[in-house]
């Protein structure tokens, strides 16, 4: 069943989005910097469940690596290898369970992330159901960048998860772990990155089709968020 209903009503919403009288509820940085290091904000990590290294190592030891990538900082000085893995064959259908980031240089090392719910492509963060990207990279400055990953959306449940890591000089920090569902096509260009999304779909489900219906009327009564780049940081604006 399709989960995207980009209808004529949505096109009208997009056309008139700039005309909406936005009530800004909050607008703040996603994290802060301290002596070149990322400082996370707990408010943006409500779904965060830290697992023990022993627990992660067990699941990683029985997993299969499905996808491997290499990312570099804008200046090319720092490289990070990304492995996306799973513990069962059915996970290979654009789904995985484990994120492992291996940094190169400085003695190496890694940060691992295991989720009970599967992750998938960024289709529900981009607004494109044919999206084949397993993550998005946003350069923040010469030495740092953000990696954005997405969770699976089970339709009648809450939106899929969005997980954001910031890699600064090969030190990885998780700065966002919460629900997110894009309501407009997302610009993932590093210079102009911006994503409009909602965390709650309860008012956007069409009772007849049981699909997400992004009509202006439904969106108008739903709290919305904009994640965007601001210098070497990311900001989240909450609005109606």
N, C-alpha and C positions, 0 to 999 in steps of 0.2 A: 504494500500500500504506500502510495506516495506520501511523503511527509512535508513536501513543499507545495504550497498553493500560491504561486506568484500570479495572482489573478489580475483582471483589469482594475479591481479596487486597489490592489497593491501598487500598480503603476500610477494610479492617481495619487496615492499616498506619497510615493517617491517624488512625483512632480511637485507636490505641494508641501513637502517636508520643510523646506526653508520658510514657508509661510506660517507654520505652526508657531503659536506663542509658547515657547518652551519655558516651563517652570523649572529652573535649575535647583535641584535639591542639594546637591553636593558635587564638588569637583576637587579631586586631590590626587597627589602622586601615588602610584602603585607601590612604590618602595622609596627608600632614601639612600643616599650615599654617605659613607663615613670613611675618610682616608682611602678612597678608592675601592672600598668594599661595599657590597650590597647589604642593606638592612631591611629585612622583610617586615611587613605589617600584618599582624595576626588577623585583622579584620577581613583581609582578602584570602584567607586560608581556612574557610569554615569546613571544607571537606577533607582537610589534611589529616591523614592517618600515618604517622611515622611508624615504620616497621623496623624491627631489629635487623641488624646486619646478618645475623644467623638465619633469620626467617627469609630474608631476601636471597641470600646465597643458596639456600635450599631450593627455592623455586627457580632460581637462575640455573642451577646445576641440572635440573631436569627439563629445562626449556630448549626450544629450537629457535635459532635466530632466523627470522624471516626477511628482515631488511637491514641493510647497513649503509650508512652515509658518513661523509666527512664535511665538517663546517670549519670555516676559518674566520678570524676577526678581519675587519675591513683592511687593516694594515698587513695582514698575512702573517703576523708574528705568533699567533696562537691558533692551534688546531684542536678540534674536538671530534672524536669518532662516536657516532650514534648507532646503537644496536637496538632494534625493536624485535622482541621475542615473544613466544607463547609456549604454553605447556600442553596444548592439545591440537591435533591436526585441523579441526574445524576452525581454529583461530586464523588460519591462513587466508580466509576469504575477506581480505581487507580489514582484518582485526588482529589485535595483539594485546598482550597483558603487561609486558615488561619494557621499561625504558632504561637503557644503560648508557651513560655518557662517559666515555674514556677520554681523558685529556692527554695530549702529547707534550713532552718536555717537562721540566721541573720535577722529575722523578715519576711522572705519570700519575696514576690514580684514577678513580672513577666515582660517579654518583649513580645509584640505582634506584629505580622506582617500580614497585609492583602494585597493580590494582586488581581488586576482585572483579570489577566490571571491565569489560573489554574496551580498548581504545580503537580508533579507526582513523580514517582520513579526516581532513578538516572541512568536510562538506557542509556540516551544520554551522560552521563558523564563517564560511565564505559566502553562503547563500547559493551555492552551486551543487546540485545533487550529483553532478558528474565529476566533481573534484577528486583528483587522484593523489593529492599531496598528503603525506603522512605528518607533516609538520610545516610550520612557516617560520622563516628567519627574518628578524627585523634588526638591522644594525643600529646600535645606539650611539657609539662613537668608534674611534679607531680600534679600541681594545675590547669592546664589549658588545654583546648582541643578545636579543631575546629569542628563545625558541618556544613556539606555541604548538601544543598538542591538543587533541580532541578526543572526547569519549563517545561511546556509542549512544544513540538515542533510541529508546524503546517505544516511541510513539506515545502511549497513554501515560507514561511516567513523566518525571521531570525532564528538562532538557539534558543533553549530554554534558559532560564535564569539559571545562577548559583548564589546561594545566600550562603554566608559563614558567620557564626557567630563564634566568639571566645568567649568561656566561661572561664573567669579567676576568680577563687575564687567566683564562682556563679554570677559574673557580666558579662552580655552578651553585646557584641558589634558586629555590622555588619561591616565586613571589605571588602566584595566583593559583588557587585550586577551588573552583566554584562552578556553578552551572552557567551555561551560556548558549544562546541560540540566536543566530544573526537574523535581523529583520530587514536588512538591506544588503545588496552585494558589497563585499568587503574589499577595500583597497589594501593589499598587503605590500605595497611598495615601501621600502624603508624610509624614503623621504616624506611620504604623505600618508603613512599608515593610519587607518581609522576604521573602527568596527562598531556598528550599532547593534545592540543585542538586548535580549531580555533574559532574566533568570527564572521567571515563572510563566508557564504556559497555560495555567488554569483558565484564564479568560480568553485564550486564543484558540481553544479547541472548538471546532464546529460540531455541535451535537448530532447533526445528521450524518456527516461523513466521518466523524471522529478523527479528522486530520487537523493539522495546524492551519488556521485561517488568518492570514496577515492583512486584515482589512483595516482601513483607517479608524472605523468605529471601535473595533476591538483593541487596536493599538493605543487609541486615545485614552483608554481607561487602565492601561497597563504601565507600570513603572519601567522605564527604559534606561539603558546605559550606553555610553560611548567610550570605548577604549581607544586612545590615540597617543601618538608619539609627541613628546614635548622635550626637545633638546636631547639629552642623554638619558631620559627617563620616559616612563609611560604614565599616563594619567587616565583616571576613570571619572567620567561625568555621569551623575545620576539625574534624570530629568523626567518630566511628564509633559 
